[in-house]
């Protein structure tokens, strides 16, 4: 990732989260979680855990929708 790409992503994500402060807070929370679980220095594992967490959230939402039908 280049510095230019990083700054563009920061702008895009700040807009998506309605402000840079919210992005900063989200990054802080995620960083603390990675550090707590000793994965902050293992980018591949951190990415895999993040993807798995997002998939788990998505599966939970699917299950909730199925129950409501």
C-alpha positions as CSV (number, residue, x, y, z in Angstrom):
1,X,0.0,0.0,0.0
2,X,1.3,3.4,-0.9
3,X,0.9,6.5,1.3
4,X,-1.4,8.0,-1.4
5,X,-3.6,4.9,-1.3
6,X,-3.7,5.0,2.5
7,X,-4.8,8.6,2.5
8,X,-7.5,7.9,-0.1
9,X,-8.8,5.0,1.9
10,X,-8.8,7.2,5.0
11,X,-10.9,9.8,3.3
12,X,-13.3,7.2,1.8
13,X,-13.8,5.4,5.1
14,X,-14.2,8.6,7.0
15,X,-17.0,9.5,4.7
16,X,-18.6,6.1,5.1
17,X,-18.4,6.3,8.9
18,X,-19.6,10.0,8.9
19,X,-16.4,11.4,10.3
20,X,-12.7,10.9,10.8
21,X,-13.2,10.7,14.6
22,X,-15.4,7.6,14.2
23,X,-12.8,6.0,11.9
24,X,-10.0,6.8,14.4
25,X,-12.1,5.3,17.2
26,X,-12.8,2.2,15.2
27,X,-9.2,1.7,14.2
28,X,-8.2,2.2,17.9
29,X,-10.7,-0.5,19.0
30,X,-9.6,-3.0,16.4
31,X,-6.0,-2.4,17.1
32,X,-6.6,-3.0,20.8
33,X,-8.3,-6.2,20.0
34,X,-5.5,-7.4,17.8
35,X,-3.0,-6.6,20.5
36,X,-5.1,-8.3,23.2
37,X,-5.2,-11.5,21.2
38,X,-1.5,-11.4,20.2
39,X,-2.2,-11.1,16.5
40,X,-1.2,-7.5,15.9
41,X,2.2,-8.6,14.5
42,X,0.7,-11.3,12.3
43,X,-1.1,-9.5,9.5
44,X,-2.2,-12.7,7.7
45,X,-3.7,-14.1,10.8
46,X,-5.3,-10.8,11.7
47,X,-6.9,-10.5,8.3
48,X,-8.2,-14.1,8.5
49,X,-9.6,-13.5,12.0
50,X,-11.3,-10.3,10.8
51,X,-12.8,-12.0,7.8
52,X,-14.0,-14.9,10.0
53,X,-15.6,-12.4,12.4
54,X,-17.4,-10.6,9.6
55,X,-18.6,-13.9,8.2
56,X,-19.8,-15.0,11.6
57,X,-21.8,-11.7,12.0
58,X,-23.3,-12.2,8.5
59,X,-24.2,-15.8,9.3
60,X,-25.9,-14.6,12.5
61,X,-27.9,-12.1,10.5
62,X,-29.0,-14.8,8.0
63,X,-30.1,-17.0,10.9
64,X,-32.1,-14.2,12.4
65,X,-33.9,-13.5,9.1
66,X,-34.7,-17.2,8.6
67,X,-36.3,-17.4,12.0
68,X,-38.5,-14.4,11.3
69,X,-40.0,-15.9,8.1
